[in-house]
């Protein structure tokens, strides 16, 4: 579930801590587990970035429209075309 030295592509946001994010990401339902990771961008390291690890892999369901739009905006601006 956790891998040291791994790489991924994504968007890093600075947001105030709010338990709403835990609810939105399914932590209380046991779907995801919050995890803190160090993020390296170029030569800069950001300590304790919050991410969510899937606990219960299930059939893919469509995201709500507003959430999909939010994710796609970040992807269009920051991620490579190779990002799935």
C-alpha positions, 0 to 999 in steps of 0.5 A: 500500500505504501512505497518509499521512493515511488513517483506519481504525477498529480497536482499539489494544493495548499488548503486549510485542514478541514475534516470535510475533506475526510468525509468527502474522500470516504475516510469515515466509511472506510473506503480511503485511509488518509496518509501523509507523504513528503512531496518533491517538486524539482529541488523543493520538498513539501513535508506531510502532504495529505493523500488518500489511499484506497482501502476497498477497491470496488467497481468504478463509479462516476464522480459527481459532475462538480468533482470531475470538473475540478479534477479535470481543470487541475489535469489540464493545467498541470499534468502531462498528456500521458497522465491517465 
